[in-house]
Structure formats: C-alpha cells, structure tokens
Amino acid sequence: MSCTQGHAGEVDLDRVLSGEKAAWDHFVEKYAGLLYSVAFRTLRRHTWVTDTEDAKDVVQDIFLRLVKDGFKLLRSYDRGRASLPTWLTVVGRSTAIDFLRRQESQSTVELDDTIPADKDVFFGGRLELPPGVLSDRQHQILRMLFDEDMDVSDVAGALQVQAQTVRSLKHQALMKLREHFGTPFEA
C-alpha cells in the first residue's frame, strides 16, 4: 500500500495514514484539483445545473470519507489493482452520486404549487403509467414501490436482486417519466 516518497511531490501514504499533518496537507494539495474535476464532471453529467459550490461540497465529502474511522477507506486502497489517482477518481464519482441522491431525497415541493387550483384531484388508486415509456422491470419496480407500498429491501428480496439495483432502476424509471412528461430533473 505504501507510496514512498521517491520523487519530490509524490505522496507517502504511510505517513498520511499515520496521521502526520504535513503528509495529509500534501495529499490534499496534490489531489484536490483532480477530485474537484471528477466531482464537477459527475454532477454536470447527472443534473441540468451544476453549482461550483456543490462540487466543492463533494470534494469535502470525499476527504471526509477518506479520513473517517481512522482512514478506513484510504487504507483499503490497493496499489496492485489501480493507481492512486484512478482509485480516487472512482471514490470521487461514487461520492458525487451519493451527494446527488441525498439532494434528491431532500428536495421537496409544496403540493399546492403543483396542482392547479381549478382542478379536482383524487389521490389514491393505482399508479397509471404511460405505455411504452418504461421497461417491464422498471414498471414492475414502480408498481411494487408505489402501489404495493413496499420498501426497497422488500422489492429486492422479492425480485432476488440487490437493493442498489432496485434504487437504480427506480431512478432510471423516474428520469424517463420526467422526460416523457416534460419535467426537468432537479436535484
């Protein structure tokens, strides 16, 4: 795991992992630009608008993930499998996507703002999905989640897939529906 300091500017992970402040500062200085670029590109790829402050927040989240629990994540880096910049890119993308998921789950809209005042709206009944927009699996997952009020882990168990697969297919289905109905994705 060690990246000894052979060249000037190279990061010594053993010193970073031992908690040496100067080594950590050097690590942050060396990789902050790469991580900002990864965060910004990932956010831009998955949203209509990318705020540079959001990308900075993601970079902070990345560094926090790396140091959390005594550098647990950073200790998992295996230089035999990838270079440190490549591994950090993967961690950065994952963190940016997690950030988007948190933003999406926190975004709320006032119900009164979405329903025209002159409309008589009935809430209840089964979910009506337009034909041909979703795959059969996406359709099935939305029905299980919304009509049957199952949670993600129950759907995953019933379909014998990973919970992440259910979340991913739900997200893809909702994106397709938003596109179909002309509602832009806002995270």
N, C-alpha and C positions, 0 to 999 in steps of 0.2 A: 504494500500500500504506500510505502514511503516515496515521496518525490523529494529526494535530497537536493540540496542547493548546489548544483553543478555549475550552472550559468548564473550570471548576475540577473536578477529579476525572476528567476524560477522560484516557485513556491515549495517550501518544505512542509509537507502535510504533517509529519511527525511533530514538528514544532507547533503547528496550528492546533493539532489535536491535544497537545499537552497544555493548551490554554495560554500560550505565550502571546501577549497582546501585540507585540510588534509583528509577529508572524501572521496573526489574524488580520491586522491592518493591511499588511502587504497582500494577503489573499483577497480581501475586499477590494482593494485598489486595482488589483490585476484583473479581477473577474466581474466587477460591477458593470462595466460597459457591455460586455458580452451578455450578461443576464438582462440588462435593460433592453438590449436589442431583441433578445428572444421574447421577453415579456411583451414589448410593444408590438412585434410582428404577430404574436399569438393572439393578443387582444384584438388587433386590427382584423385578423383573419376571421374572427368569430363574432364581431359586432359591427354595427354600422358606424359608430363613432368611437374613436379611441382617444381618451384623455391621457396626456403625458403623466398626470398625477397618478392615474390608475397604474400605469406601467411602473412608476416609482414605488407605489404601494406593493406591487407584486415582487419587485426586487427585494424590498424589505422582508416580505413574507418568505422569500427563498432563503435569505440569510438566516432568518429565524428558524426555519425548518432545518437548516444545516447544523445549527448550534444546539437545538433543542435536545434535551435528555443527554447531555454530555457528548454532543456531536454524533449522536447515534446514526443519523442519516449519512453524514460525511464519512463516518467510519465504515459504512457499507460500500464505499467506492472501491472497486477492484480494477486496478490499472491493467490487469491482464485481459480485461474484457473491453475496455474503451479508454480513450484519452480523457483526462480530467475535463477539458472544455466540452467534449462530446457528452460526457456524463452530466455535467452541469446544464447543458442545453436540454437534456431530457427532463431533469429535475425542474428547470425553469418553465418548460412547456406545461408540465403537469401542474405546477403551482399556479400558472396563469389560468388554466382551465378550471382549477378548483376555485380560484378567485371569481371567475365568471359565474360559476354555479352558485356561489354564495350571494353574488349580486342579484342573480335571477331570483333566488328564493326569497330575498329581502325586498324585492321590488313589489309594490302594491299599487293598486289603482282603486280609487273610490268608485264603488258600484254606481252611485248616482251620476258619475261622469261618463259612464259607458253606455247607459241606457237612455235613449231619447225620452223626454217627459211625456210625449203623447203616445207612447207605446204601452200596451198592456202585455206584460211579460209574465209568463208562468214558469216558475222554477220547479223542476222535478222531472221525473220520467227518465227515459233512456237517452243516452248521448246520440245525437244524429250526426253522422259523419258523411261527408260527400263521397260518392262512389269514385273509385279510380285514383284518389289522391294518395292514399296510404297503402303500404304493402299489407298483406294479410296478417303478418306478425305484428306490425305496428298497430293495426286496427284491433287485434286481439288484446294487446297490452293496454291500450287506452280503455277498452271496454272493461277489462279486469280492474284497472286502477280507478276508473270513474263510475262505471255502472255498478260494479260489484263492491266498490269501496275497499279494495284490497290494498295492502301496503306493498312496497317494492319487494321486500323479502318474501312475502307470501306468493307474489306473482312469479318471482324467480324460482321458488320451490315447486310451484305447480307446473311450470314450463321446463324445469330441470336445466336452468341456465344460471349464470352468475347475476347477482343483483346489479352489477355495473352494466351488464348487457341490457337489462330492463330499463335502467336510467338512460342509457344511450339511445335506445330505440324510442323511448318516450320523448326525449329531447328532439330527435330527428323527426318524429311524427308531428310534434307541436310546431317545429320550424316549417314543415311542409304545409300544415294547416294555416299558419300565419301568412305564408307566401300565397297560398290559394285564396285567402280572404283579403289579401292586400294589407295586412297589419305588419308593420316593420318590427323586427326583433329588437327589443330594448332590454339591455342587461343592466 
